[in-house]
Amino acid sequence: MNTAVLLLAEDEALLLPNLEDALAEGGYDTLVVDNGIKAIEELEKDVARFRGLITDIRMGAGPSGWDVAHRARELSPTIPVIYMTGDSAADWAANGVPHSVLLQKPFAMAQLVTAISQLITQSNSIPPS
C-alpha cells in the first residue's frame, strides 16, 4: 500500500515528534518544514505528491499558515487543509480556505488524524470538474 504523504508546516520543534508519531500511526508519511517559505517551495515543486496540508498559522517571519494554505489551493483546489493554532481561531472564517478544519492547540493527536482522514475521504469524493 502506498502511504499518503502530508506536508506538515510547524515551527514548534517540541510539538513535531508528537505530530509525526500520531500521523505515522494513522498511516501517513510526513514531509516536515518549519516555516511558510519552505512550505510554499515544497508545494510549488510538486503539489501532486501531497495528500494534504497541515499547517500552523503563526510561523514567525514570512508567510503565515493562511498564506501557505491559499497557495496550496491555488495549485491544487481540493487539497485537504488543516490549520493548527494557539491564538488565531477567531480569524479562521475570514482567512481560512473553504472546507478546511481548524484545531485549537492544545488538541488530542487523535483529533488531527481523524480530521485529515475525513478531509482526504471528502476530497476523494469530489467529482472532477
C-alpha positions as CSV (number, residue, x, y, z in Angstrom):
1,M,0.0,0.0,0.0
2,N,1.3,3.5,-0.9
3,T,1.4,5.7,2.1
4,A,-0.2,9.1,1.8
5,V,2.4,12.0,2.2
6,L,1.3,15.0,4.1
7,L,3.1,18.4,4.2
8,L,3.4,19.4,7.8
9,A,4.4,23.0,8.4
10,E,5.1,23.7,12.1
11,D,7.8,25.8,13.8
12,E,7.4,24.3,17.3
13,A,10.2,21.7,17.5
14,L,8.8,20.2,20.7
15,L,5.4,19.5,19.1
16,L,6.8,17.9,15.9
17,P,7.6,14.4,17.3
18,N,4.1,14.0,18.7
19,L,2.5,15.2,15.4
20,E,4.8,12.9,13.3
21,D,4.2,9.9,15.5
22,A,0.4,10.3,15.5
23,L,0.3,10.8,11.7
24,A,2.6,7.8,11.2
25,E,0.3,5.6,13.4
26,G,-2.6,6.8,11.2
27,G,-0.8,5.6,8.1
28,Y,0.7,8.8,6.9
29,D,4.2,9.8,5.9
30,T,5.1,13.5,6.5
31,L,7.4,16.0,5.0
32,V,8.1,18.5,7.7
33,V,9.1,22.1,7.2
34,D,9.5,24.8,9.8
35,N,8.3,27.9,8.1
36,G,5.9,29.2,5.4
37,I,8.6,29.9,2.8
38,K,9.8,26.3,2.8
39,A,6.2,25.0,2.8
40,I,5.3,27.1,-0.3
41,E,8.6,25.9,-2.0
42,E,7.7,22.3,-1.4
43,L,4.1,22.8,-2.7
44,E,5.4,24.6,-5.9
45,K,8.0,21.8,-6.5
46,D,5.2,19.2,-6.9
47,V,1.9,19.7,-5.1
48,A,0.5,16.4,-6.5
49,R,2.8,14.3,-4.2
50,F,0.8,15.6,-1.2
51,R,-2.5,14.2,0.0
52,G,-3.0,17.0,2.5
53,L,-1.5,20.1,4.2
54,I,-1.3,20.5,8.0
55,T,-0.1,24.0,8.9
56,D,0.5,26.1,12.0
57,I,-0.9,29.6,11.4
58,R,1.9,31.6,13.0
59,M,5.3,30.5,12.0
60,G,7.4,33.6,12.6
61,A,8.6,35.9,9.8
62,G,7.4,35.1,6.3
63,P,4.2,33.6,5.0
64,S,1.6,32.5,7.6
65,G,-0.3,29.3,7.5
66,W,-3.1,31.2,5.9
67,D,-0.8,32.2,3.1
68,V,0.5,28.6,2.7
69,A,-3.0,27.1,2.5
70,H,-4.1,29.7,-0.1
71,R,-1.1,28.9,-2.2
72,A,-1.8,25.2,-1.8
73,R,-5.3,25.6,-3.0
74,E,-4.2,27.7,-6.0
75,L,-2.0,24.8,-7.0
76,S,-4.5,22.0,-6.0
77,P,-8.0,23.2,-5.5
78,T,-9.2,20.2,-3.5
79,I,-6.1,19.6,-1.3
80,P,-7.2,18.9,2.3
81,V,-6.1,21.6,4.7
82,I,-5.9,21.6,8.5
83,Y,-4.8,24.7,10.4
84,M,-3.3,24.5,13.9
85,T,-3.3,27.5,16.2
86,G,-3.0,28.6,19.8
87,D,-4.4,32.0,19.3
88,S,-5.8,32.6,15.7
89,A,-9.0,30.6,15.7
90,A,-11.2,33.8,15.6
91,D,-9.6,34.6,12.2
92,W,-10.5,31.3,10.5
93,A,-13.7,32.5,9.0
94,A,-12.0,35.5,7.4
95,N,-8.7,33.9,6.4
96,G,-9.2,30.1,6.1
97,V,-9.7,28.3,2.9
98,P,-13.1,26.7,2.3
99,H,-13.7,23.1,3.5
100,S,-10.7,23.2,5.9
101,V,-10.5,22.3,9.6
102,L,-9.0,24.3,12.4
103,L,-7.6,22.6,15.5
104,Q,-7.1,24.8,18.6
105,K,-3.9,24.0,20.5
106,P,-3.7,22.0,22.6
107,F,-5.6,19.2,20.9
108,A,-5.6,15.5,21.1
109,M,-3.5,13.8,18.4
110,A,-6.4,11.6,17.6
111,Q,-8.3,14.7,16.5
112,L,-5.6,15.5,14.0
113,V,-5.6,12.0,12.5
114,T,-9.4,11.9,12.3
115,A,-9.6,15.3,10.8
116,I,-7.1,14.7,8.0
117,S,-8.6,11.3,7.3
118,Q,-12.0,12.7,6.9
119,L,-10.8,15.6,4.7
120,I,-8.9,13.2,2.4
121,T,-12.0,11.0,2.1
122,Q,-14.1,14.0,1.2
123,S,-11.6,15.3,-1.3
124,N,-11.6,11.8,-3.0
125,S,-15.4,12.0,-3.4
126,I,-15.4,15.4,-5.2
127,P,-16.1,14.7,-8.9
128,P,-13.6,16.1,-11.4
129,S,-14.6,19.4,-13.0
